[in-house]
Amino acid sequence: MNVAQRVAVVTGGGAGIGSALVARLASAGARVVVADLDADSARAVSESVNADHAGSTVSAGADASDTEQIQQLVDLAESTFGPVDLYFANAGIAGAPGLDASEQDWDHSIDVNLRAHIRAAKLLVPRWLERGEGYFVSTASAAGLLAQIGSATYAVTKHAAVAFAEWLSVTYGDRGVRVSCLCPMGVNTRLLFSGE
C-alpha cells in the first residue's frame, strides 16, 4: 500500500518499534496519530517527527486496550486528518514469568496483547468494509510463532495475537481488508528488558 496521504494510528508509538513506525510512516507521507499510555513519550515522538515532517503527526495519551480510548484515537484521527486507513496495534507488555503469574497478570496481558487488537478491529473493520479497504497491522513477536522460555503470559498472548491476525486476513482479506503481522525477535527496546 502506498501510504502517502493515508491516515494511520500507531499504538505504543512513544518508543521502540512504535516510534520507528511513526517516523517511517511520516517520511512516506502518511499522517499519523501517535498513541501511547505515556502521553509525554507520545508527545516527544510526535514533536520530533513533526520537526522533519511538519504537521504529519498528532499525539495522544491512551490505553490501547480500552475500547472507549481506542474510539477517541479514531475520532482524533478523523477530526485532524480524515478516516483511518491503517491501524497499527503495536502496544504490548512483557508479562509475568511462568506459573507465578497471577490472575491479574493474565488479565492484563490478555487485555493489552490480544483484546486491544480485537477491540480495535471491531471498531474499524466495519468502516473499512463499507469503504472497500483498510489495513490492520498487528505487532506480535517471534514468541507468537515459537514458544519462548520465560513469560507464559507473553508467549501465550502473542500466539493468540498471531492467530487473530490470521483470522482477520482469511475472513476479510477478499473484501479489501489487508492484514500484516509483525513477529520480530528481540528488539533492543525497553520492553525487551522490562522483565529483568
C-alpha angles and dihedrals in degrees: 000000000000102000098194109128090001121132119235138181117206118191118201084028096145096083148358119008091357095057090047090052091050093050093047094047092049092048088054092053102263125138112231141197107211107208128183138153084237101066093190092056091048090050092049092052091047093050092047093051093044089055087067099029108030116220094000097120145034125189138220137180107233144153102236091203095060116090095211092051092047087054090051089054090051090048091049091051092049096046093047105035112358138262117349113257099173131031120192109199092197106138113110145157130219097229134205130305125264125306090337088080111115127225087257090053090052093046092050094048093046091049096050102032099039119005091051087064093046093048093049092048091050089056099042110031096068089054091047092050089055091049094041095236146056139138127230117192118190121196106211121149143241081263086069090062101037121023113246132213113256124028113050091186091056097045095045096046092046089052087052092049090054091049092050092050090050090049092050091050097049092043101046106013094100090052097060101272110126121199132194128180120204113210107178125173118231111331120195097249136120090264092061091060100033093099093059 
